[in-house]
Amino acid sequence: MNAPFEHVPQVEPFFFDVAPGTRFCLYHAPNPAVAARGAILYVHPFAEELNLSRRMAAQQARAFAALGYAVLQIDLFGCGDSCGEFSAGRWPLWQHDLQVAASWLSERQNGPLLIWGVRLGALLAIDLACSRAVDGLILWQPLISGRTCVNQFLRQQLALQPCQPEGAASAPDSPGLHRGPGLAALRAELAARGRITVAGYQLELALARGIEACEAIRLPLCSCAVHWFSSAAMPRRLAAQWAANGVTLHYHAVEVLPFWADAARPESPSLLAATAHALAAPLTTPP
């Protein structure tokens, strides 16, 4: 006979109103058998990376709840199961969604508030922490440059295109915007048409510009604890700037399998283990 579970995680799916429309959320109630630790707001990655990351996000959210954290996952406007088209998404609108979600979570659960972001979600989390008081950030394989995110997204389309010699002429009936298979050609198409479709997602120029305007090195982050989990080295310039601003940085070098990019690799066990271990300890914040 199987032993009874000491704690069965309570997960509540719901929608709440945030103009325009509604946002889909999952609330993970904290384990009542342990002392409450605070609240964590999850910020998902960009486009299809959201869907590919759902399994990892769910596993980690359950692990956080078991440790005593209340966890809120939200699908931002135009993403996942929330209202709106992806093409209508905008950086300020996503920041507003996160402000509303953070306030809802803080009202429901006392204690420290942490923002947990994955990939572009990490950059959104850093930006959010610059406009409201938070106690900490949990960053998974963070993208610290919006331009890098857009470039990586556009390169997905390059992988889907048939090979064409660099500089080859466009077909007579083509719009003449593709002069070669490179990233510059896709950027030219985006600028000329105001939108481009990549792997089924329509990226609007306004959204691309909003993303590219955000760079972690330009954001005035201060006075919080940051847990940075990555298989890449911590950028020295950013680490130095944060230290000067009173940020307590915990860098965790960990093998991170690309669960956000490869459906055949839906999990990164070492990342889950490292995160659970780090967040089981009391949160260290600046004085």
N, C-alpha and C positions, 0 to 999 in steps of 0.2 A: 504494500500500500504506500502511495506517495505521501510524504509528510505535508501537512497543510502549509500554505504560504503564510509567513508572518505579516506580509504586507502585499496586498493586491493593488497595484497602482490604479488610481481613479482618474480616468481620462474623459474629459467633457468636450465634445465637439459643439460648436455654436457659431452663429453669425452675429456680429454687432454692426450697428449703423455708424458709418463714417462717410460723410459726404465726399464724393457722390456714391451712393449705393451702400453695399454691405461688404464686410470682410469675413472670410472664413478663418476660424481659430480653433486651436486645440489647447485646452487647459489641463495640465497635469498637476493634480493636487499633491502636496507634500506628504510624505510618509508620516502618519500620526504617531507612530511608535518611536520616533526619534525627535530630538530637539529641532525646532524650525531654524533654518539657516538664512532664509531670505527668498528672493525671487529672481528669476532669470527670464529674459525676453530673447527669443530666438529670431535672428534675421537671416533669411534664406539667401542663397546665391542667385545668380542671374540666369534668366531664360530656362533652357532645358536642364541646366545644372540643378535647379530647384527640385525637379522630379527625380533625377538620379540620386539626389542627396536625401530623399525622404527616409529611406531605411536607416541610414546613419543618424539622422536627426532624431528619429523616433527612439532608437536604442539609447542615445545619449540623454534624451529628455527623461526617459524612464529611469535611467541611472541617477540623474540629478534629483528626481522626485524621491527615489529611495533614500537618498542622502539627507532629505529634508528641505529641498528647494521646491518652491512653486514655480512651474515653468509654463510660459505662454508661447505658443507657436502661432504666427500670423502669416497668411498669404497676403502680400501687398496688393494694391490696386492693379488690376490687369494681369495678375499672376495666379497660377494654381487654380483654386476653386473660388477665389474672390470674384467680384463683379468687374466688368470692364474688359476691354480688349488690351492685349499686351502693347499694341501700338500706341495706346493712349497713356501708358505709364510715363511718369515724369519724376525726376529726383525730388523736387520739393513736395510732391504729392506723397511719395513714399516716406519722406521724413515726417510728414504730418501723420500718416498712418502709425508710424512708430511712436510718435509723441503720445497719441491717443492710447495706444496699446500699453505703453509704459505707465501712463497715469492710471489706467484701469487695473494693471497688475499691482502697482504700489498701493492703491486703495484696498485691494483684496488681501494683501500679504505685507505684514510689517517686516522690518529688517532690511539688510542691504539689497540694493538693486543692481544686478549685473546684466550686461548686454552681450549676447553670444552671437557672433557673426561668422559666416562661412564665405570665403572667397570675396566677391563683391559685397556680400552682406557684412563682411568685416569692415569695409570702408564706410558703408552706411552706418555701422555701429559706432565707429570712431567719430563720424560727423555728428551723430545724435548726442554723443557724450560731450560734445563741445557746446551744445545748446541747452542741456539740462544736467543737473547733478546726478551722477551715477557713482556707484561704489567700485565698479570694476568692469573690465571687458574680458571676454573669452574669445580669442581670435583663432580660427582654424584656417591654415594655409591662406593667410590674408593677401588680397590684392591691395596694394597701397597706392596704385596709380589707376585712375579711371581710364586713361588712354590705353594702358596695357589691357584692361578688360575689353574695351571695344576692339582692339587689334586681335585679341584671341578669339573673340566672337566672330569677326569677319573672316578669320582664317578657316573657320569651319566651312564656310562657303567655298573657299579655294579648294578644300579637300574634296568637295562634291563636284567640282567642275572638271570636264575633260581636259587633258593636257593640251596646251597650245603654245607654240614657240613664242618666246618673249618678243614683243613688237609686231606679232603677226597682225595683219589687217583684219578688221571686223567684216563679217558677212555683209553683202550689199543691203539686205533688209534689216540689219541690226541698227540700233540707235547710235552706234558709233562710240559708245562710252567705254567699252572694253578694248583697250589697246594691247593688253597682255594679261597674263594670269595673276599678276601681283596684287599686293595689298593696296597699292596706290590706285589701281584701277577701280577697286571696290569703293575706296574712299571718294574717288571722283564721281562714281555713280550715286553714292549717298548724297554728296553735296549738290549734284545737278538735279536729281529727282526729288530730294527731300526725304527719301525712304529707301530701304533695301530689304529684301527678304532673305533671311539666312536660316537654313534648316527648318523652314516652316514658320519662323518668327519674323514679323515685320518690325524692323528697327527704324524709328523715325529720327530724323536729323536732330530734332529738339531734344529727344531723350539722349542720343549719343553725345551731344554737346553738354548736356547736364551732367552726365557721367564723367566725361573727360575734364570737366571743370573742377572735379574733386581730386585732390592729391593729399595724402596723409601728411606729408611734410609741411603743407600749408595750413593744416588745421590746428587750432590752439588747444590741444588736449592738455589737461593738467589735473593734478590732485585726484588720481584714482589708481587702482591696481590693474595691471594688464597681464593676462596669461596668454602668451603667444605660442601657438603650437604649429610647427612647420618643419618640413624636411629641408628647407633652405635657410641660409644664414640670416640672422636678424640684421637689417640694414643699419650700419653703424651711425650714419648721420641722423636717422630717425631716432635711434636709441639714445644718442647724445642729447638731442633736442628734448625728448620726453623727460630724461633724467633732470635736465636743467629746469623743466617746468614742474617738477615735483611728482612725476609719475613713478610708481613702483612697478618696475618691469620684471616679469618672470618669463624668461625664454626657455621653452621646452623643445629641444631638438628631438624629433621623433620621425620614424619612417611613416610617411603618409601616402597610402595608396590612393590613386586618383578616382575615388568613388564618384565624384561629381562629373566625370567625363567618360566613364567606361561602365556600361551596364553589366559587363561580365565581372566587375569588381565592385559589388555593392557595399562592401564593408572595408574598413581599415582598423583591424583589431588593436594595433599598437596605439592608435590615436584615441580610441575609446578608453583603453586602459590608462594611458597617461593623463587624460582629462579627468577621469574619475578619481585617480590618485591625487592630482593636484587640488581638486575642488573639495576633497574630503577634509583637507586641512582648513583651519580657520582662515578667513580672508584677511590678507595683510594689506592695509591701506596706509597712505601717507598720514603723518600726524596732523 
